[in-house]
Amino acid sequence: MTEIDRVSQTVALLREGRLPDVGPLFNASHLSMRDDFGISCAELDVAVEVATTHGALGARMTGGGFGGSAIALVPTDSTADVTSAVMHAFADSGFSAPHCFAVTAGGSAQRES
């Protein structure tokens, strides 16, 4: 139920253009998946923690869990810093190098008329 509430809040915030306020919801979502459901892993936890301490507004695992992917909301001017920090943290932890890449969100999928 808490995740459904976070999704509803996120949708409302995005519609209002309040992207910075979405970050804490991403963080809470990751903590819930990690602590309540046990579906995160060490690599995802490191990626989320390091991203949020190096400039990301928020971050969370996404996809299938147990080694899926992380998504971080990062201001454009912090992308290189966050990417570098995550890459170094993975190397320092003895993890395989992650595949980091920037994307820009687009509109929702639509049926052509």
Order of alpha helices (4+ residues) and beta strands (2+ residues): alpha-alpha-alpha-beta-beta-alpha
